[in-house]
Amino acid sequence: MRKAQERMRAARPYAEKIRKIVGHLRQVNLDFKHPFTLERPVRAVGIIVVSTDRGLAGALNLNLFKSALASIREARSKNAKIYVCAVGLKALQFFAACPAWSCRRPRRTWAIVLTPRI
């Protein structure tokens, strides 16, 4: 846990710099509109869920899945197509056990791509 915290602290300056650059780019030239900066209606939503492989962090996984399900409900309310990429053994087990999702598991990975059954 300590190594992960140290890596997060080491990456913080990079994240701050990226945040400043993106904020600066949004304000530079208001006449130029790049397709990536335009707001469009939401047609498809991709959610990547990264969980643990073991059950020692139950609260972490529980809160992660609650947040993912809230995002899925929000996307459904907008009638968007939903794709979930589950990474980690607990996420695989959680979404594979749900009958509302059809699973497609790429070879030799610990990830699955889920689409809702219609």
KOLVO-534562 format. One record per residue (C-alpha): x, y, z; residue in three letters. Coordinates in pm, 1 decimal. Example, Ala and Ser with C-alpha at 12.3 -4.5 7.8 and 13.67 -1.06 7.14 Angstrom:
2
+----------+----------+----------+-----+
|       px |       py |       pz | res |
+----------+----------+----------+-----+
|   1230.0 |   -450.0 |    780.0 | ala |
|   1367.0 |   -106.0 |    714.0 | ser |
+----------+----------+----------+-----+
! end
This chain:
118
+----------+----------+----------+-----+
|       px |       py |       pz | res |
+----------+----------+----------+-----+
|      0.0 |      0.0 |      0.0 | met |
|    285.7 |    235.5 |     77.5 | arg |
|    440.0 |    188.4 |   -267.7 | lys |
|    107.8 |    269.5 |   -433.4 | ala |
|     73.8 |    585.3 |   -224.1 | gln |
|    427.5 |    691.0 |   -313.1 | glu |
|    355.8 |    639.2 |   -683.2 | arg |
|     39.2 |    848.5 |   -652.3 | met |
|    232.8 |   1128.4 |   -484.8 | arg |
|    500.7 |   1108.7 |   -753.9 | ala |
|    240.1 |   1131.0 |  -1032.2 | ala |
|     55.4 |   1426.4 |   -878.0 | arg |
|    272.0 |   1699.2 |  -1039.7 | pro |
|    215.1 |   1543.3 |  -1382.7 | tyr |
|   -160.1 |   1534.7 |  -1329.1 | ala |
|   -161.5 |   1899.1 |  -1218.6 | glu |
|     38.6 |   2002.7 |  -1526.0 | lys |
|   -197.6 |   1813.1 |  -1759.6 | ile |
|   -495.9 |   1977.4 |  -1589.0 | arg |
|   -341.5 |   2323.6 |  -1640.9 | lys |
|   -259.3 |   2254.9 |  -2006.8 | ile |
|   -608.9 |   2128.3 |  -2085.9 | val |
|   -764.1 |   2424.1 |  -1903.4 | gly |
|   -541.8 |   2661.0 |  -2099.1 | his |
|   -627.6 |   2496.8 |  -2431.9 | leu |
|  -1000.2 |   2534.7 |  -2364.3 | arg |
|   -958.0 |   2913.2 |  -2324.4 | gln |
|   -706.8 |   2996.2 |  -2598.7 | val |
|   -909.6 |   3044.5 |  -2916.2 | asn |
|  -1284.3 |   3038.7 |  -2884.7 | leu |
|  -1335.8 |   3066.8 |  -3262.8 | asp |
|  -1168.0 |   2733.0 |  -3332.9 | phe |
|  -1389.3 |   2434.3 |  -3255.5 | lys |
|  -1224.4 |   2094.2 |  -3262.4 | his |
|  -1458.8 |   1792.9 |  -3294.8 | pro |
|  -1330.7 |   1654.4 |  -2963.9 | phe |
|  -1432.5 |   1969.3 |  -2774.6 | thr |
|  -1785.7 |   1997.1 |  -2912.0 | leu |
|  -2077.6 |   1876.0 |  -2703.8 | glu |
|  -2278.5 |   1608.4 |  -2880.0 | arg |
|  -2573.2 |   1393.5 |  -2782.2 | pro |
|  -2465.1 |   1081.8 |  -2596.4 | val |
|  -2518.7 |    770.2 |  -2808.2 | arg |
|  -2271.3 |    526.3 |  -2651.7 | ala |
|  -2102.7 |    509.1 |  -2312.4 | val |
|  -1793.4 |    306.0 |  -2225.4 | gly |
|  -1725.7 |    224.9 |  -1860.8 | ile |
|  -1402.0 |     62.0 |  -1746.1 | ile |
|  -1430.5 |   -108.4 |  -1407.0 | val |
|  -1097.4 |   -203.8 |  -1248.6 | val |
|  -1135.1 |   -415.1 |   -935.0 | ser |
|   -916.9 |   -627.0 |   -712.1 | thr |
|   -844.7 |   -995.4 |   -765.1 | asp |
|   -890.7 |  -1097.9 |   -403.1 | arg |
|  -1162.4 |  -1031.2 |   -149.6 | gly |
|   -950.3 |   -847.0 |    106.4 | leu |
|  -1080.4 |   -505.4 |      0.2 | ala |
|  -1454.8 |   -564.5 |     20.0 | gly |
|  -1555.8 |   -203.5 |     79.7 | ala |
|  -1343.6 |    -89.2 |   -213.8 | leu |
|  -1507.3 |   -333.5 |   -453.3 | asn |
|  -1855.2 |   -268.2 |   -314.0 | leu |
|  -1824.6 |    109.1 |   -359.6 | asn |
|  -1670.1 |     59.2 |   -703.3 | leu |
|  -1961.1 |   -157.5 |   -819.8 | phe |
|  -2218.4 |     83.4 |   -671.6 | lys |
|  -2056.3 |    369.2 |   -862.1 | ser |
|  -2043.4 |    165.8 |  -1183.0 | ala |
|  -2410.7 |     69.7 |  -1153.2 | leu |
|  -2504.3 |    435.0 |  -1089.3 | ala |
|  -2316.4 |    535.1 |  -1405.7 | ser |
|  -2492.1 |    258.6 |  -1599.0 | ile |
|  -2833.5 |    377.2 |  -1474.5 | arg |
|  -2749.5 |    734.2 |  -1573.3 | glu |
|  -2646.0 |    623.7 |  -1922.8 | ala |
|  -2962.2 |    413.8 |  -1957.5 | arg |
|  -3173.6 |    716.9 |  -1869.9 | ser |
|  -3015.5 |    892.7 |  -2170.0 | lys |
|  -3093.6 |    591.6 |  -2393.7 | asn |
|  -2724.2 |    539.1 |  -2465.3 | ala |
|  -2563.5 |    214.1 |  -2573.8 | lys |
|  -2354.4 |     85.8 |  -2282.5 | ile |
|  -2026.5 |   -104.2 |  -2296.3 | tyr |
|  -1858.1 |   -219.6 |  -1976.1 | val |
|  -1500.0 |   -343.0 |  -1968.6 | cys |
|  -1445.7 |   -531.4 |  -1643.1 | ala |
|  -1085.9 |   -578.4 |  -1531.1 | val |
|   -999.7 |   -781.2 |  -1223.6 | gly |
|  -1134.9 |  -1107.2 |  -1090.7 | leu |
|  -1399.0 |   -955.1 |   -861.2 | lys |
|  -1538.6 |   -736.6 |  -1140.8 | ala |
|  -1548.1 |  -1036.9 |  -1372.2 | leu |
|  -1740.0 |  -1238.5 |  -1113.3 | gln |
|  -1976.8 |   -952.0 |  -1033.2 | phe |
|  -2080.6 |   -877.8 |  -1390.4 | phe |
|  -2072.3 |  -1239.7 |  -1511.1 | ala |
|  -2320.6 |  -1335.3 |  -1237.1 | ala |
|  -2566.8 |  -1069.7 |  -1351.8 | cys |
|  -2814.3 |  -1218.6 |  -1603.3 | pro |
|  -2880.1 |   -879.5 |  -1766.8 | ala |
|  -2534.1 |   -872.9 |  -1929.5 | trp |
|  -2388.2 |  -1083.6 |  -2206.9 | ser |
|  -2015.3 |  -1144.6 |  -2175.0 | cys |
|  -1749.5 |  -1155.0 |  -2442.2 | arg |
|  -1412.7 |  -1245.8 |  -2298.5 | arg |
|  -1105.7 |  -1182.9 |  -2515.4 | pro |
|   -848.8 |  -1460.8 |  -2510.7 | arg |
|   -582.4 |  -1472.4 |  -2241.5 | arg |
|   -701.8 |  -1164.7 |  -2052.5 | thr |
|   -855.5 |  -1089.7 |  -1717.8 | trp |
|  -1102.0 |   -853.8 |  -1880.5 | ala |
|  -1444.4 |   -896.6 |  -2034.7 | ile |
|  -1655.2 |   -667.7 |  -2247.9 | val |
|  -2019.1 |   -658.7 |  -2148.7 | leu |
|  -2320.9 |   -539.9 |  -2339.9 | thr |
|  -2675.7 |   -532.9 |  -2203.4 | pro |
|  -2912.1 |   -801.1 |  -2326.3 | arg |
|  -3209.6 |   -652.0 |  -2502.1 | ile |
+----------+----------+----------+-----+
! end
